[in-house]
């Protein structure tokens, strides 16, 4: 995302004058990163471009009234943080699961231009870990803050919490996922 932020900052990407090039660049990235659900660029004036996967195709999605609050939230976070960061996990009903979003603020000197966002599906990361477990006989998982499970090969067997606000943690606890090794972590 930092590379996209740099390209918006120096003008190589631009949704006003180079929209087709930006769409192609975003589409190419999504085609090669199946765990990323969408790429979004939001300018400080709230003009935005969203490209996501839909029924196997990469398409541009128009903003809706429900996205306005999320755009404001992302812009404010990016402005405050000033550098790329991962947001807190959120439950996204459209993705039917938890999503972790990478945000990269776009700055040209001291001028804040906007933010690039890439929501990542945690279930797709877990599916990748399941593939590793089956093909390479490797067992791996990723924890968040030592007490929450970010990705696990058997996450589909877990009891997942549903959240209604960005302040709620959308990840299952160690107790929600069938993993014997978690007993060692709790002790």
C-alpha positions as CSV (number, residue, x, y, z in Angstrom):
1,X,0.0,0.0,0.0
2,X,2.9,2.3,0.6
3,X,3.8,2.0,-3.1
4,X,0.3,3.1,-4.1
5,X,0.5,6.0,-1.6
6,X,3.8,7.1,-3.1
7,X,2.3,6.9,-6.6
8,X,-0.7,9.0,-5.6
9,X,1.6,11.5,-3.8
10,X,3.8,12.0,-6.9
11,X,1.0,12.0,-9.4
12,X,1.7,8.7,-11.2
13,X,-1.8,7.6,-10.1
14,X,-4.7,10.0,-10.0
15,X,-8.4,9.3,-10.0
16,X,-9.3,12.6,-11.8
17,X,-6.8,12.7,-14.7
18,X,-5.5,9.1,-14.8
19,X,-8.6,7.1,-13.8
20,X,-8.2,4.3,-16.4
21,X,-4.5,3.8,-15.5
22,X,-5.4,3.7,-11.8
23,X,-8.2,1.2,-12.4
24,X,-5.9,-1.0,-14.3
25,X,-3.2,-0.8,-11.6
26,X,-5.7,-1.6,-8.9
27,X,-7.2,-4.5,-10.9
28,X,-3.8,-6.0,-11.6
29,X,-3.0,-5.9,-7.9
30,X,-6.3,-7.6,-6.9
31,X,-5.8,-10.3,-9.5
32,X,-2.6,-11.4,-7.9
33,X,-3.6,-11.0,-4.3
34,X,-6.6,-13.2,-3.6
35,X,-6.7,-12.4,0.2
36,X,-7.2,-8.7,-0.5
37,X,-10.9,-8.0,-0.9
38,X,-10.7,-4.5,-2.4
39,X,-8.5,-1.5,-3.1
40,X,-9.8,1.9,-2.1
41,X,-8.4,5.3,-2.6
42,X,-10.1,8.2,-0.7
43,X,-9.1,11.8,-1.4
44,X,-9.4,14.3,1.4
45,X,-12.4,15.9,-0.4
46,X,-14.0,12.4,-0.1
47,X,-13.8,11.6,-3.8
48,X,-12.9,7.9,-4.0
49,X,-12.3,4.9,-6.2
50,X,-13.1,1.4,-5.0
51,X,-12.2,-1.7,-7.0
52,X,-13.2,-5.1,-5.6
53,X,-13.7,-8.7,-6.6
54,X,-17.3,-9.6,-7.5
55,X,-18.3,-13.0,-8.8
56,X,-14.8,-13.8,-9.9
57,X,-14.2,-10.4,-11.7
58,X,-12.5,-7.3,-10.6
59,X,-15.0,-4.4,-10.9
60,X,-15.3,-0.7,-9.9
61,X,-17.9,-0.2,-7.2
62,X,-19.8,3.1,-6.7
63,X,-20.0,4.7,-3.3
64,X,-23.2,4.5,-1.3
65,X,-24.6,6.5,1.5
66,X,-23.5,3.8,4.0
67,X,-19.8,4.2,2.9
68,X,-19.7,7.9,3.8
69,X,-19.2,7.3,7.6
70,X,-16.5,4.7,6.8
71,X,-14.7,7.1,4.4
72,X,-14.7,9.9,7.1
73,X,-13.4,7.4,9.7
74,X,-10.6,6.2,7.4
75,X,-9.5,9.7,6.5
76,X,-9.4,10.8,10.1
77,X,-7.4,7.8,11.2
78,X,-5.0,8.2,8.3
79,X,-4.5,11.9,9.0
80,X,-3.9,11.2,12.7
81,X,-1.5,8.3,12.2
82,X,0.5,9.9,9.4
83,X,2.2,6.6,8.4
84,X,1.0,3.2,7.1
85,X,-0.7,1.0,9.7
86,X,-3.1,-2.0,10.2
87,X,-6.6,-1.1,11.5
88,X,-8.3,-3.2,14.1
89,X,-10.1,-6.3,12.9
90,X,-13.8,-5.7,12.0
91,X,-16.6,-8.0,11.2
92,X,-17.8,-7.3,7.7
93,X,-21.2,-8.8,6.9
94,X,-20.6,-8.6,3.1
95,X,-17.4,-10.7,3.5
96,X,-19.2,-12.9,6.1
97,X,-16.2,-12.7,8.4
98,X,-13.5,-10.6,10.0
99,X,-11.4,-8.3,7.9
100,X,-8.1,-6.6,8.7
101,X,-7.5,-3.4,6.8
102,X,-4.1,-1.9,5.8
103,X,-4.3,1.9,5.5
104,X,-1.6,4.0,3.9
105,X,-1.9,7.8,4.2
106,X,-1.0,9.8,1.2
107,X,1.1,12.9,1.9
108,X,2.9,15.3,-0.4
109,X,5.2,17.1,1.9
110,X,2.9,18.5,4.6
111,X,-0.2,18.3,2.4
112,X,-2.5,15.4,3.3
113,X,-4.0,14.1,0.0
114,X,-5.9,11.0,1.2
115,X,-5.6,7.3,2.1
116,X,-5.2,4.0,0.3
117,X,-7.0,1.1,2.0
118,X,-6.7,-2.7,1.4
119,X,-9.2,-4.8,3.4
120,X,-7.8,-8.4,3.9
121,X,-10.0,-11.4,4.4
122,X,-8.9,-13.3,7.5
123,X,-10.8,-16.4,6.3
124,X,-8.8,-16.4,3.1
125,X,-5.6,-16.2,5.1
126,X,-6.9,-19.2,7.1
127,X,-7.7,-21.1,3.9
128,X,-4.1,-20.5,2.8
129,X,-2.8,-21.9,6.1
130,X,-5.1,-24.9,5.7
131,X,-3.6,-25.5,2.2
132,X,-0.1,-25.4,3.7
133,X,-1.1,-27.9,6.4
134,X,-2.5,-30.3,3.8
135,X,0.2,-30.0,1.2
136,X,3.4,-29.4,3.2
137,X,2.5,-30.9,6.5
138,X,3.0,-27.6,8.2
139,X,0.7,-26.3,10.9
140,X,0.7,-22.5,11.5
141,X,-1.6,-19.9,13.0
142,X,-1.4,-16.1,13.6
143,X,-2.4,-14.5,16.9
144,X,-3.4,-11.0,17.6
145,X,-2.4,-9.6,21.0
146,X,-1.7,-13.1,22.4
147,X,-5.4,-13.8,23.2
148,X,-7.2,-13.5,19.8
149,X,-6.8,-15.7,16.7
150,X,-6.2,-13.8,13.5
151,X,-5.8,-16.8,11.2
152,X,-5.9,-20.6,11.7
153,X,-6.3,-23.6,9.4
154,X,-9.5,-24.6,11.3
155,X,-10.9,-21.1,11.7
156,X,-14.0,-22.3,9.9
157,X,-14.7,-24.6,12.9
158,X,-14.4,-21.7,15.3
159,X,-17.2,-19.8,17.0
160,X,-16.8,-16.3,15.5
161,X,-18.1,-13.3,17.2
162,X,-20.2,-10.8,15.2
163,X,-19.6,-7.1,15.9
164,X,-21.6,-4.1,15.2
165,X,-19.0,-1.3,15.9
166,X,-15.4,-0.7,15.1
167,X,-14.5,-0.7,18.8
168,X,-15.5,-4.4,19.2
169,X,-13.0,-7.1,18.6
170,X,-14.1,-9.3,15.7
171,X,-11.6,-12.1,16.3
172,X,-12.3,-15.3,18.1
173,X,-10.5,-15.9,21.4
174,X,-8.1,-18.9,22.0
175,X,-11.0,-20.7,23.6
176,X,-13.1,-20.4,20.4
177,X,-10.7,-22.3,18.1
178,X,-10.0,-26.1,18.3
179,X,-6.2,-25.9,18.7
180,X,-4.4,-28.0,21.4
181,X,-1.3,-25.7,21.4
182,X,-3.4,-22.8,22.7
183,X,-3.6,-24.5,26.1
184,X,0.2,-23.9,26.4
185,X,-0.2,-20.2,25.6
186,X,-2.9,-19.7,28.3
187,X,-0.9,-21.3,31.1
